[in-house]
Structure formats: C-alpha cells, structure tokens
C-alpha cells in the first residue's frame, strides 16, 4: 500500500488528537519517528516538532550546521534543546567561530534548554538574556577560565532547573566572574539545583540567592551550599556523597537516595547515613530509594529487616509517613518478595514499590548531566534531507 492510499484510507479517519498521541509515544525512538514522518503529510507534520526538538552542535563543524539551518529555516522553531560540544577554545581564524555560534543559536526562537561547557561562557553570556532558558546544564572545561557567575546572571530571571558538573574552585575566588561592587545574583525562578562532582562553588548568599529553591540534587562531593539554604527547600536527592566536618544538615521533609550495591555503604547503611548526615530525622516525611537494579534488593533479607526497623523508629519519633522504592528498569521479579520481607510497613500502608516508573521525588533524576540524553546531529541532518525530499 502506497503512502498516498494509506493516508486516504486510514490516517484521515483518526482524529488529530489521536495521531498526536501516537507520535508522542514514540518520543526518543528516532528511527521509528523518521519512518513515521514519511508515512503521510499529517504524520509528517506531527513528527517534525518531536524529531527536531533536540540538537547537538559540534563546534568543529559550525559551518556545516549553519549551512544546514540556513537551507532549512522551517526546522528552527522546533528546536527547544541544544547541546554544544566543544573540546577546547574556539578557533577564530577566518570568520570568528563565536559569531557563527551566536548566529546559529539566535536562529532558534523557542530555545529553552541548553547544555554547554565553560569554554563557551564568554561567547554565550551576552546573548543568553535574549532567550527564555528554563533548563541549563553547565560543565567545567579544563581549557577555559570558569567565569560562572556571568552566565548564571544572564539566565537568572528564567532558569528553573540548573545542573553544574565538575566545577571545583578550591581556594580560587578570581574565576567566579564577579563584578566589582555588584550585589548577589537573585534567581527567583530556580526550583531545582543539581551539583554533580562539584566543590567550593560560589553558592553562598554573598554571590547567589535562590529564594524559591525546592529540590537539591548532589552527587560525588560535598553537598554544602554555605548559608544559602532557603526555607522553600523541601527535597534533597543524594548519591554517595561525603561532607565536611562543618556541614550543617538541611531541614527538608523529603529525601531521595540513589543507591548502587557498589557504593560506599550497603542499603541500610546508605539510608541511615543519608538521613543522619544530611537531614534532621524527625522532620522527614518521605524516603525514596532508587536502587540501580531491583534484583539487588533480594540478595540480603537482613538489610531489609534493619531498614524496616529503622523506618518504623522514624515513624514513632517523628513525622515519617512513606517509604518508596522506585526502579526505572522493568522487572519480572514482582513486588511480593519485598512486601513479604517488610510486612510491618506494608500492613500499615507505608510501603510503595514502583517498578518501571520514574522517581516520585525527582522524576528527572536520569536527566542530570551524569547521563545527558541528546540527539545526534548527523541523524538530524539526514532526516532533514529526507523530509525535504518527501515534501517535494
């Protein structure tokens, strides 16, 4: 059956809302989406915004991207998320590459999510106020100074989710990018902050204020953010983190613990350490555990018994009311074994087991810069050519 007859006999019978839902279910499966875009004109229309939502820009090939986008201007409004890959300083021979990069980005009127390294801070900070960036992922590049504060100031009014990876200033304060005589940067929209292998960041109230921060994610190093803990903070997410001797616990009601059986602590030890170290135990209402694999929970009944006893003690001495296990992977092991091993929690309705579903407390847990999920630009370029050919 040809594309045209298929369109006439089947696709036009489906309401547009149903067609849209079908395409949305394929989000992330670019091979299927590419095929669907060639089925008929209506599916082509629905596929483009999904296929071209994300774009990877490799600085070494800026002229290729510029040419592609110049020849396909109808695709630019679909691009919402851009990852810029840059190994070292920009090469300013011939036409300066920073001008090309700025031109490319300014061609995306709906850009709201950006991933880049610190080597590009000087190039990006002047143009970022022209966008409505809500999600920003920054990674330190060893080949560049770390003028962090100007880039944060550029997006301060709009950014809601901020991820910082591999920034470690030590005792150096000259690399923050501080303006003489300037006051602290206020980030009123910021609700989520993720710190991945970072240390000695300029996050004290002297430099930055985050009055509406609700969720703090920390992995790999010191979780401290100085004296800058707002009263709005209610959820802490930790992954095998150490703290200094002067660390002060957070007053939060939710704690989410990413745990792997290769971590420093066993399951019970990880939960006990996280709660006693990072929080005030009597304030905790909800504990969520994110094990890497569900099967690791079946290996040691003693661990689950100790965890159950510890949680019940929190219940008696504080405000605790829920323990959740969330495992992203699908599993055929079922819930029964954990329910049976923690009968007291299960019987009084405090135990929730979620298999093949995202975290309750931190749904974007796998979207931190530890594992950025981006669309390969070669696939984008190939698809663009095929789509243009189809339209002709």
C-alpha angles and dihedrals in degrees: 000000000000124000093252096052090043089055093049099044101040119005096054089056091063118084112244090244091060092047089051092051091050092054093045090056088061094055109136094023099097097174091058092043092052090052092046091052088064097049097084142328095265093053090043088058093051095044099054098069091049097044096047099038091102129044134180114211115199109202093213089064102040094133091055091053092045091052093046094051092044090056093044106040092153089070096056097079090058095058110099103153126048129184115195115204113201125162099188146347117326118264108235097190115131106347108013110254093218089063091051091049092049090049092051094050094045087058091068106080094182100044109142105151125059135178120188146137129252092256086079099047095102090049097046106038094074094054102036094084087065091066134063096234111183100166123042128179117189128184127186116244116205092218096063142056114257103238090168103158098060091056091049091047090053093059099029097112095053114022113110100170123040128182123188120188132187096353111147117163099172109187094335113113098167095079096063093087094236118178115224111255095005121135127228120298113250116213103187096168096051111115103154127044122181120191113191117184092335130145139183094008121176092248100128119116088257089073109019137020122201104181097169102039109143106168130039121189120192131180135169104002146031112333095203120123097181118236092335102102108129122209088240092070108110106152130056122188117193135181117189094316129169126207137204127250092259095053116134118207121245122244100230134142097211130052126183118195123199107205136183125179088239093060123111092262133045117240098276092038091052092052095045093046093048095049097043094042105039105028146033100256096212090059096054115110103164131033118188122187120200108195116188092230129017091220091069089068092061098056102077122033092183090065092054091046091053091046092051092050092048093050092048089053089053088051092054096045103037147007100292115146110157143040117189131188112197122185118180094202121085112245138188092203093092129209100271099091094055091043090052093047093050100038097150093058092042094050095054093044099250097119124084122178118192119187123187091004134108127257117285096213098036112020093174092055093124091046097072118110091267087085111011110190109212138166117250110242093217088063089048093052093046092049091048091057092048093049093050090049090051092053091053 
